[in-house]
């Protein structure tokens, strides 16, 4: 029997898609994973066991949709017991809690998973995939790869083999007593490691060619998080540690230990620096080794991710899709597809894409009275509750489509996908209002703690397009062409429902759009 969908990987993304397919009940699918438990990545990573995805059980709201804005670990489910916030009160939870949560999610959602099933080869014959899983060959119309970035990224540095990888380095600070340590990398794994070793080492240098980007400024949660940045204090306050901007040219062993040739970025200078240990915290990459020549996907971003269309499909292998952290190639370092709180919604959107592609099912929608007042009310109600648009800012949108005097409200549509193909049975609708939540222009260049920089007053219509903070944006498309944009005024409490500041200006915009103005 040929499966409709074969999902490779039983981590958060694979389980999320499996749960959606199981609840739908109309497709033959199977999730396979080489490990004996779901979410095996979290049994090893992060190495120091503290997640950087926030967990906030106490929000002051009893609305489960709103609460997902502050719950970055739960998968999407109608079962209230399958909220991660039921498992711990810790704001930054221990990774072992995630392992238990994913096991419970898999069991309670009745996802069809085959564990201990290692995929050794994927090929494609006559529009059908053949996947070698253990001793069996499974066939499927589509393959969804949800394995995450499972291969360590190894820069082409002579002598790099002398460095200890993030996957194998000891995590006990006592193992580094009185040692000089170089950490290659400037991401969260590098600074997580530096913070853990500060008390026992004599010196730590954290090195890389790029500047340190702080998540509280860029709004990209993969950049350095405050929970991992204590090391920066020790550098700025001259406490024996340093952040080096530049490239490691080579690593060699000599009488003084490990000799690292380092080329500085900010000065025309190359120096040889000596350390007792070099730790490589250089990130992860996609492992494409199981794909043969009939379906090997093109790669992007320095070979670290598969290149994808706006449907999360391989750009050159039809029917090969990607879910989970692999899907961040589409919004790399700009939104949240690299993390559970982002890709859980992308997986739900992918499920709708698969249904539309393979079964001819329309994107789910509910009817709306095609009047400006009704459309405005629907949009205002959603932007004040939605967690999907909140988390996937600028990437997912709600779309109110109006054709032949009828209006339909579609939730959580990929912006680029809608722009390319539309949602109507024949393509683009007569009118469409594409609703997103977005930060303002150059938001990542604004220091939010610099009180000398003026900001746009909240709840003031007419200037919202200059607001740096997250706020709703409504774009009017006519038969697929973008013709006008309306920004709702920002609000400190994230409530965009004030009659004069938000509702009336939006209704006027919708009225003009439907009248052809």
C-alpha positions in Angstrom: 0.0 0.0 0.0 1.2 3.5 -0.9 0.9 6.0 1.9 -0.4 9.4 1.3 2.2 11.0 3.6 5.4 9.5 5.2 6.8 11.8 7.9 10.5 11.3 8.8 11.2 12.4 12.4 9.1 12.1 15.6 10.2 15.4 17.2 7.8 18.2 17.8 7.1 18.9 14.1 6.6 15.3 13.1 4.3 14.7 16.1 2.4 17.9 15.3 1.8 16.9 11.7 1.0 13.3 12.8 -1.6 14.5 15.3 -3.3 16.7 12.7 -3.4 13.9 10.2 -4.7 11.5 12.9 -7.4 13.9 14.0 -8.4 14.5 10.3 -8.7 10.7 9.8 -8.8 10.8 6.1 -5.3 10.1 5.0 -2.9 7.1 5.2 0.2 8.3 7.0 3.1 7.1 9.1 5.7 8.8 11.2 9.1 7.0 11.5 12.0 7.8 13.8 15.3 6.1 14.3 15.2 6.6 18.1 13.2 4.6 20.5 11.4 7.6 22.0 9.9 10.8 20.5 11.8 14.0 20.7 15.2 12.3 21.1 17.0 15.5 20.3 15.9 16.8 23.7 17.5 13.9 25.4 20.9 15.4 24.5 20.3 19.1 23.8 20.8 21.7 25.0 23.8 20.3 26.7 23.3 22.3 29.8 19.7 21.2 29.9 18.0 24.6 30.2 15.5 25.4 27.4 15.4 29.0 26.1 11.7 28.7 25.1 9.6 30.4 27.7 6.9 28.8 29.7 4.4 31.0 31.5 1.4 29.3 33.1 0.1 32.5 34.8 -1.0 35.0 32.2 -4.1 36.6 33.8 -6.2 35.2 30.9 -8.3 32.0 30.7 -8.3 32.2 26.9 -6.2 29.2 25.6 -5.5 31.0 22.3 -4.1 34.1 24.0 -2.2 32.0 26.4 -0.2 30.3 23.6 1.5 33.7 23.1 3.4 33.0 26.3 3.6 29.3 26.0 6.5 28.5 23.6 6.6 24.7 24.1 3.1 23.3 23.7 2.0 21.6 20.5 -1.4 22.4 19.1 -4.2 20.2 20.5 -7.8 20.5 21.7 -6.8 18.5 24.8 -6.2 21.0 27.7 -4.1 18.4 29.4 -1.6 18.6 26.5 -0.4 22.1 27.4 3.2 22.2 28.4 2.3 24.7 31.1 0.7 21.8 33.1 4.1 20.2 33.4 6.2 22.8 35.1 6.2 26.3 36.5 9.8 27.0 35.4 10.0 30.0 33.0 13.0 28.4 31.3 12.2 24.7 31.7 14.6 21.7 31.9 14.9 19.8 28.7 13.9 16.6 30.4 10.4 18.0 30.9 10.1 18.4 27.1 11.1 14.8 26.6 8.2 13.7 28.9 5.8 16.1 27.3 6.5 14.8 23.8 6.1 11.2 24.9 2.7 12.0 26.5 1.6 14.0 23.4 2.5 11.1 21.1 0.5 8.7 23.2 -2.6 10.8 23.9 -2.8 12.0 20.3 -2.5 8.4 19.0 0.0 9.4 16.4 1.0 6.5 14.3 4.8 6.3 14.9 7.2 3.5 14.2 10.2 3.9 16.5 13.6 2.3 16.0 13.1 2.8 12.3 16.2 4.3 10.7 15.8 5.7 7.2 18.8 4.7 5.1 17.7 5.8 1.7 15.1 7.9 0.0 14.5 7.7 -3.8 11.7 8.7 -6.2 10.2 6.6 -9.0 7.3 7.7 -11.2 6.0 10.4 -8.8 6.2 8.0 -5.8 8.8 8.0 -3.1 10.5 4.8 -2.0 11.9 5.0 1.5 14.2 2.3 2.9 13.2 2.0 6.6 15.1 -0.7 8.4 14.5 -3.8 6.4 11.3 -2.5 4.7 10.7 -0.3 1.7 7.8 2.1 2.2 6.1 4.0 -0.6 4.4 7.3 -0.3 3.0 10.1 -2.5 4.7 12.7 -0.4 7.5 12.7 2.1 7.7 15.3 4.9 11.2 15.6 6.5 10.9 16.7 10.1 14.3 15.6 11.3 15.6 19.0 12.4 19.1 20.1 11.8 20.6 16.8 12.9 24.2 17.2 11.6 26.8 19.4 13.4 28.0 22.3 11.2 31.7 22.0 10.8 33.5 25.1 9.4 36.3 24.5 6.9 39.1 25.4 9.4 42.5 23.6 9.2 42.9 21.7 12.4 39.3 21.9 13.4 39.4 18.3 14.4 41.4 19.4 17.5 38.3 21.2 18.7 35.8 19.4 21.0 32.3 19.5 19.5 29.2 20.8 21.3 27.8 17.3 21.1 30.7 15.6 22.9 32.4 18.2 25.1 32.2 17.6 28.9 29.6 19.8 30.6 30.9 19.5 34.2 32.7 22.8 35.0 35.2 20.9 37.1 36.6 19.4 33.9 37.8 22.9 32.9 39.5 23.9 36.2 42.2 26.6 35.7 42.1 26.2 31.9 42.2 28.7 29.1 39.2 28.0 26.8 38.3 29.3 23.3 34.7 28.8 22.2 34.1 29.1 18.5 30.6 30.5 17.8 28.5 33.4 18.9 25.1 31.8 19.3 23.1 30.6 22.3 25.0 27.3 22.5 28.3 29.2 22.7 27.2 31.6 25.4 25.3 28.9 27.3 28.6 27.1 27.5 30.6 30.2 28.4 28.2 31.0 31.2 28.4 27.5 32.6 32.2 27.5 32.7 33.0 31.0 34.0 33.5 29.9 37.6 36.2 27.3 36.9 38.2 28.6 34.0 41.0 31.2 34.0 40.0 32.7 30.7 37.3 32.3 28.2 37.2 33.8 24.7 34.1 33.6 22.6 35.0 34.1 18.9 33.3 34.4 15.5 33.2 36.6 12.4 29.8 38.2 13.0 28.6 40.7 15.6 26.7 39.4 18.6 23.0 40.0 17.9 20.8 40.4 21.0 17.3 38.9 20.7 15.7 41.6 22.8 16.7 44.0 20.1 16.3 42.1 16.9 13.1 40.2 18.0 14.6 37.0 16.5 14.6 34.5 19.4 17.5 32.5 17.9 19.8 35.4 18.6 21.5 35.7 21.9 19.0 35.5 24.7 19.3 37.4 28.0 19.3 34.2 30.0 22.6 33.3 28.3 24.4 36.6 28.2 25.9 36.9 31.7 29.2 36.3 30.0 29.0 39.7 28.3 29.2 41.4 31.7 32.5 39.7 32.4 33.9 40.9 29.1 32.7 44.5 29.4 33.8 44.8 33.0 37.2 43.5 32.2 37.0 40.3 34.2 39.5 38.1 32.2 37.1 37.1 29.5 36.6 38.5 25.9 34.5 38.4 22.8 36.6 38.2 19.7 35.4 39.5 16.4 37.1 37.7 13.5 37.9 34.3 12.0 39.8 31.3 13.2 42.3 30.7 10.5 43.8 27.4 11.8 44.2 25.4 15.0 47.5 23.6 15.8 49.1 21.9 18.8 52.4 23.2 20.2 54.4 23.2 23.4 52.0 25.8 25.0 48.8 23.9 24.1 46.5 24.7 21.2 47.8 27.5 19.0 44.9 29.3 17.3 45.7 31.7 14.5 43.1 34.4 14.6 42.3 37.2 12.1 40.6 40.1 13.7 37.7 41.8 11.9 37.9 45.3 13.5 41.7 45.6 13.0 44.1 44.6 10.3 45.8 42.1 12.6 46.5 38.4 12.8 47.7 36.8 16.1 48.4 33.4 17.5 46.5 32.8 20.7 47.0 29.9 23.0 44.4 27.8 24.9 44.1 24.6 26.8 40.8 23.7 25.1 38.9 24.8 22.0 35.2 24.1 22.0 33.1 24.2 18.8 29.6 25.6 19.2 29.1 26.3 15.5 25.5 25.2 15.1 23.8 22.5 13.2 22.9 21.7 9.6 20.5 19.5 7.6 21.7 16.0 6.8 20.8 15.1 3.2 22.9 12.0 3.0 19.9 9.6 2.8 18.6 11.1 -0.5 19.8 9.5 -3.7 20.3 11.2 -7.0 16.6 10.8 -7.9 15.5 13.2 -5.1 18.4 14.9 -3.5 17.1 18.4 -2.5 19.0 21.6 -3.3 20.5 23.3 -0.3 20.6 27.0 0.8 22.2 29.2 3.4 25.7 27.8 3.1 24.3 24.2 2.7 22.8 24.2 6.1 19.1 24.0 5.1 17.1 22.6 2.2 15.9 25.3 -0.3 12.1 25.5 -0.1 9.1 27.1 -1.9 6.4 29.0 -0.2 4.7 25.6 0.5 7.8 24.3 2.4 8.4 22.0 -0.6 11.8 21.3 -2.1 12.5 23.7 -4.9 13.6 20.9 -7.2 12.0 17.7 -5.8 8.2 17.8 -6.1 6.4 16.1 -3.2 9.3 16.5 -0.8 8.3 18.8 2.0 10.0 20.0 5.2 8.5 20.8 8.6 9.9 22.0 11.9 13.1 23.8 12.4 14.1 23.0 8.8 11.3 25.3 7.6 13.2 28.3 8.9 15.0 28.6 5.6 12.0 30.6 4.4 12.3 33.2 7.2 15.9 32.7 8.4 16.7 35.0 11.3 13.6 37.1 10.7 10.7 35.2 12.3 10.1 32.0 14.3 9.9 28.9 12.1 13.1 27.6 13.7 11.3 27.1 17.0 8.4 25.2 18.4 6.3 28.3 19.1 6.6 29.3 15.5 6.7 26.1 13.5 3.7 24.5 15.2 1.6 26.9 13.2 3.6 26.4 10.1 2.9 22.6 10.4 -0.8 23.3 10.7 -0.6 25.5 7.5 1.4 22.7 5.8 -1.4 20.3 6.6 -3.8 22.6 4.8 -1.3 22.9 1.9 -1.1 19.1 1.6 -4.9 18.7 1.7 -5.3 21.3 -1.0 -2.5 19.8 -3.2 -3.4 16.1 -2.9 -7.1 16.0 -2.1 -8.4 19.2 -3.7 -9.7 20.5 -0.3 -10.1 24.3 -0.1 -8.3 26.2 2.7 -10.6 26.1 5.7 -12.8 29.2 6.1 -15.9 30.5 7.7 -18.4 32.8 6.0 -18.5 36.5 6.9 -21.1 39.1 6.1 -19.4 41.0 3.2 -19.9 44.4 4.7 -17.2 46.7 6.0 -18.5 46.6 9.5 -18.6 42.8 9.6 -15.2 42.4 8.0 -13.7 44.9 10.4 -15.3 43.2 13.5 -13.9 39.8 12.4 -10.4 41.2 11.9 -10.4 43.1 15.2 -11.6 40.0 17.1 -8.9 37.9 15.6 -5.9 40.2 16.0 -6.7 40.6 19.7 -6.6 36.8 20.3 -4.5 35.1 17.7 -1.3 33.4 18.8 -0.4 32.3 15.3 0.0 35.8 13.8 1.6 36.9 17.1 4.3 34.3 16.9 4.7 34.1 13.1 4.9 37.9 12.6 4.9 38.8 8.9 5.0 35.2 7.8 1.4 33.9 8.4 -1.7 36.0 7.7 -5.4 35.8 8.1 -7.1 36.4 4.8 -10.6 37.8 4.3 -11.5 37.0 0.7 -14.4 38.7 -1.1 -15.7 37.4 -4.4 -19.1 37.7 -6.1 -20.7 39.4 -3.1 -19.6 36.6 -0.6 -16.8 36.8 2.0 -14.8 34.0 3.6 -12.4 34.3 6.6 -9.3 32.1 6.3 -6.9 31.7 9.2 -3.1 31.3 9.2 -2.2 31.4 5.6 1.5 31.7 4.5 1.8 35.3 3.2 3.9 34.3 0.2 1.7 31.4 -0.7 -1.4 33.5 -0.8 0.3 36.1 -2.9 1.3 33.5 -5.5 -1.7 31.3 -5.8 -4.6 32.9 -3.9 -7.3 31.0 -2.0 -10.2 31.0 -4.4 -11.2 27.9 -6.5 -9.9 29.7 -9.6 -7.0 31.5 -7.9 -7.1 35.1 -6.6 -10.3 36.6 -5.3 -11.8 39.9 -6.4 -10.8 41.5 -3.1 -8.7 40.1 -0.3 -7.7 41.7 3.0 -4.4 40.1 4.2 -4.0 40.6 8.0 -0.6 40.2 9.7 1.1 41.3 12.9 4.4 43.0 12.2 7.1 45.1 13.7 7.8 48.5 12.2 10.5 49.5 9.7 14.1 49.2 11.1 12.7 47.9 14.4 15.9 46.0 15.0 17.9 49.2 14.8 16.1 50.8 17.7 17.4 50.4 21.2 14.2 49.8 23.2 16.0 51.0 26.4 17.3 54.3 25.0 14.8 56.8 26.4 16.3 59.6 24.3 14.8 58.1 21.2 11.2 59.3 20.6 8.6 56.7 19.9 5.2 56.8 18.2 2.4 57.6 20.6 0.1 54.6 21.1 -3.5 54.5 20.0 -3.0 57.4 17.6 -4.3 56.6 14.1 -2.5 58.0 11.0 1.0 57.5 12.3 1.0 53.8 12.9 3.0 53.1 9.8 6.0 54.5 11.6 5.5 52.4 14.8 8.4 50.1 15.7 6.4 47.9 18.0 4.3 44.9 16.9 0.9 45.9 15.5 -1.7 44.7 13.0 -1.2 45.5 9.3 -4.0 45.0 6.8 -3.2 44.9 3.1 -5.8 45.1 0.4 -5.3 42.9 -2.7 -7.5 43.2 -5.8 -7.3 40.1 -8.0 -3.9 39.3 -6.6 -2.4 42.8 -6.8 -1.5 44.7 -3.7 -3.2 48.1 -3.9 -3.3 49.6 -0.4 -2.1 49.1 3.2 -3.5 50.1 6.5 -1.6 50.0 9.9 -3.5 49.8 13.1 -2.1 52.0 15.9 0.2 50.2 18.3 -1.0 49.6 21.9 1.0 48.8 25.0 -1.5 46.1 26.2 -1.7 44.6 22.7 -5.4 45.5 22.4 -6.4 46.9 19.1 -10.1 47.5 19.6 -10.5 51.1 20.6 -13.4 52.5 18.6 -11.8 55.8 17.5 -8.1 54.6 17.4 -8.6 51.2 15.7 -12.1 50.2 14.7 -13.3 53.3 12.8 -10.0 53.8 10.8 -10.0 50.2 9.8 -13.7 50.2 8.8 -13.1 53.3 6.7 -10.2 51.5 4.9 -12.3 48.4 4.2 -15.2 50.6 3.0 -12.9 52.4 0.5 -11.3 49.2 -0.7 -14.6 47.5 -1.4 -15.9 50.6 -3.2 -12.9 50.5 -5.5 -11.2 53.6 -4.1 
